[in-house]
């Protein structure tokens, strides 16, 4: 037993000792690293991080300290760790379009960026990406070169757009998406392979934001898109966009750095009325709620919800959460809350929303009996 205990202690000590190396990051700046890379004929690995980034800390602790990872990086690269909020970091954010943390950049010995990927991950996944990236003719380099040379093959553009968004290069991804849209024939825009330009993912909020060319095209050609892509997916995108508009306006997010202008919202109404979307009333009601939020009119927002919430889709009914928060930031009068609650109770399956409203009605009845106006 004693021998077994000693053996276990030895094995544990050996295991701890075996994992005691980590990636050695130079204290040199990125510009200085470019010179070193040329002299030493090495590639540069750059870890773009911030001190508050959770995944960055996780990579530092769990991946960069694995011996196999450390040995590979210390032998193959000049390793640079760059705080994106200090020194050359803010400038590098613009130069390399860093849109999330951590972002990892690989440069060849001449200082040319040859690979980029984003996010925390396992050591195995991290090393797999690195091994792809160190190939000077990797897929990213090849795509970029083809595009720079004027190649506008549609399959290339689709892949390149998705690559840019995966790398969190929203500005460049959106620009290429706009170019791709103009190259497509009307019938090609309707194809399922091109639906990502309008809906499908989180990134579509850049390519098909409300008021954008893509979104207005979707509204105008609603029936054709339904025929090609299906009614549910198309309507989810359209309803969701207007619900987000109302929610973001009630929360105030929409107006940060973007002052309220009623004519902008009237323009959205024109596009809805011009469209072939069957449920224009619901979309127009959501726009009117957004207008009421922009004008800080709590009573009008409440009246609009009282008039329309029972006819909203289940997802759109969730705008009521934003309405109660909107009221809380104003005079806490919660106009029409009882009527809204009654209609939601009769038409919604969302028990959390129903209870949320019932709680407001009960609390307000004690302090303010007349809660409808």
C-alpha positions, -999 to 999 in steps of 0.1 A, spaced: 0 0 0 28 23 9 46 15 -23 14 22 -43 10 56 -26 46 66 -33 41 55 -70 9 75 -73 26 106 -58 55 101 -83 31 98 -112 11 129 -102 43 149 -97 55 137 -132 22 147 -147 23 182 -132 60 186 -143 52 174 -178 28 203 -184 49 232 -173 57 249 -206 38 276 -223 39 298 -254 67 323 -251 54 357 -262 79 383 -272 78 418 -256 84 432 -291 57 452 -308 41 438 -339 61 461 -361 93 449 -344 82 413 -348 79 418 -385 117 427 -386 125 397 -364 105 374 -387 124 385 -417 157 380 -400 148 346 -386 126 334 -415 97 326 -392 60 332 -393 43 355 -367 15 343 -345 -5 372 -330 -30 368 -301 -54 398 -302 -69 399 -267 -84 422 -240 -79 419 -203 -116 414 -197 -121 387 -223 -132 354 -207 -123 332 -237 -89 349 -239 -82 340 -203 -94 304 -209 -70 300 -239 -41 314 -219 -47 289 -190 -59 258 -208 -44 258 -243 -13 279 -244 1 261 -214 -1 226 -230 34 214 -238 26 202 -273 11 235 -282 39 255 -265 67 235 -281 52 239 -316 46 276 -313 80 283 -297 98 265 -325 77 277 -354 67 313 -347 76 346 -333 47 350 -308 31 384 -302 4 391 -276 -14 423 -283 -38 441 -259 -63 456 -283 -71 485 -259 -36 497 -254 -5 508 -274 -7 496 -310 -39 476 -303 -65 502 -313 -48 508 -345 -45 471 -352 -82 467 -347 -88 490 -377 -59 476 -398 -68 440 -394 -106 445 -388 -106 427 -355 -143 424 -345 -141 399 -316 -118 386 -290 -97 366 -290 -87 369 -327 -57 351 -340 -36 363 -369 -8 345 -388 17 365 -409 44 352 -432 80 363 -427 73 393 -450 45 406 -428 17 395 -450 -14 382 -432 -21 347 -444 -47 334 -419 -72 346 -393 -96 329 -370 -116 338 -340 -127 325 -306 -119 302 -277 -116 265 -285 -100 232 -275 -63 226 -280 -71 201 -307 -93 225 -327 -68 253 -322 -39 233 -335 -60 220 -365 -66 256 -375 -30 266 -371 -18 237 -392 -42 248 -419 -31 284 -416 7 278 -419 2 265 -454 12 296 -475 -14 285 -501 -42 279 -476 -78 284 -487 -81 319 -472 -50 331 -491 -63 315 -523 -98 331 -520 -84 365 -512 -60 363 -541 -87 353 -566 -110 381 -554 -82 407 -556 -74 395 -591 -110 403 -601 -125 368 -600 -162 371 -592 -173 335 -594 -205 332 -575 -194 302 -554 -162 321 -545 -181 352 -534 -206 331 -513 -177 314 -495 -157 346 -491 -187 365 -476 -193 337 -451 -156 336 -443 -155 374 -436 -184 371 -412 -169 341 -395 -138 362 -390 -160 390 -376 -151 413 -405 -187 426 -407 -177 457 -427 -158 439 -454 -184 410 -455 -212 434 -460 -194 453 -488 -187 420 -507 -223 409 -501 -236 442 -516 -214 436 -546 -226 400 -549 -262 411 -547 -258 435 -577 -242 407 -598 -271 383 -593 -300 381 -617 -335 385 -602 -342 348 -603 -308 340 -588 -315 362 -557 -344 339 -549 -323 307 -547 -319 289 -514 -281 292 -518 -285 330 -516 -310 331 -488 -281 339 -464 -281 374 -479 -315 380 -465 -320 357 -435 -307 324 -421 -281 337 -396 -271 363 -371 -250 379 -398 -280 388 -419 -286 418 -396 -257 434 -414 -266 423 -449 -304 427 -446 -311 453 -419 -343 472 -420 -342 498 -447 -314 481 -465 -316 473 -502 -317 436 -495 -345 438 -469 -366 461 -492 -361 436 -520 -373 408 -497 -404 427 -489 -411 436 -525 -406 400 -537 -422 383 -507 -443 358 -527 -413 348 -549 -391 342 -518 -418 321 -502 -421 300 -533 -383 294 -533 -375 292 -496 -407 284 -477 -433 306 -460 -422 301 -424 -385 310 -429 -394 341 -449 -421 353 -425 -399 347 -395 -372 370 -410 -397 398 -419 -416 396 -386 -384 393 -366 -369 424 -382 -399 446 -374 -402 432 -339 -365 440 -333 -371 475 -346 -398 481 -320 -379 464 -292 -347 483 -299 -365 516 -300 -383 509 -268 -350 499 -252 -333 530 -266 -306 510 -284 -317 521 -318 -312 557 -311 -276 555 -297 -256 576 -321 -287 577 -343 -311 605 -334 -348 598 -339 -362 611 -372 -398 603 -379 -394 605 -417 -371 574 -414 -399 554 -400 -424 567 -424 -401 554 -451 -403 520 -436 -441 522 -438 -439 531 -475 -419 500 -481 -444 478 -462 -474 492 -480 -456 488 -513 -449 451 -505 -470 420 -511 -467 409 -475 -502 397 -464 -501 409 -427 -491 445 -433 -512 457 -403 -489 439 -378 -458 453 -394 -472 488 -395 -482 485 -358 -447 475 -348 -434 506 -368 -459 528 -350 -447 514 -316 -411 523 -326 -423 558 -335 -440 562 -301 -408 551 -285 -388 576 -305 -412 603 -294 -411 591 -258 -449 587 -259 -456 560 -233 -494 563 -236 -494 559 -274 -471 529 -272 -495 513 -247 -525 521 -268 -510 505 -299 -502 473 -280 -537 472 -265 -551 475 -300 -529 450 -317 -511 426 -293 -538 399 -295 -532 396 -333 -494 395 -330 -475 363 -336 -462 346 -305 -427 359 -310 -439 394 -316 -459 394 -284 -425 395 -266 -423 432 -275 -445 436 -244 -414 429 -222 -397 459 -238 -428 480 -233 -429 474 -195 -392 483 -193 -398 514 -214 -425 525 -189 -402 518 -160 -377 543 -174 -404 570 -178 -432 579 -153 -441 543 -144 -477 548 -153 -480 516 -175 -509 529 -195 -533 502 -209 -514 474 -190 -546 458 -178 -561 456 -213 -528 443 -227 -526 417 -200 -561 404 -207 -555 401 -244 -522 384 -239 -538 359 -215 -564 350 -240 -541 346 -270 -506 336 -258 -491 303 -249 -462 321 -232 -469 315 -195 -439 336 -185 -452 366 -204 -488 361 -191 -475 360 -155 -452 390 -161 -482 411 -170 -505 397 -143 -479 407 -117 -477 442 -130 -515 445 -129 -516 433 -93 -489 456 -81 -503 486 -99 -538 479 -87 -526 484 -51 -509 517 -57 -528 530 -87 -563 516 -92 -569 533 -125 -542 517 -146 -560 519 -180 -565 552 -197 
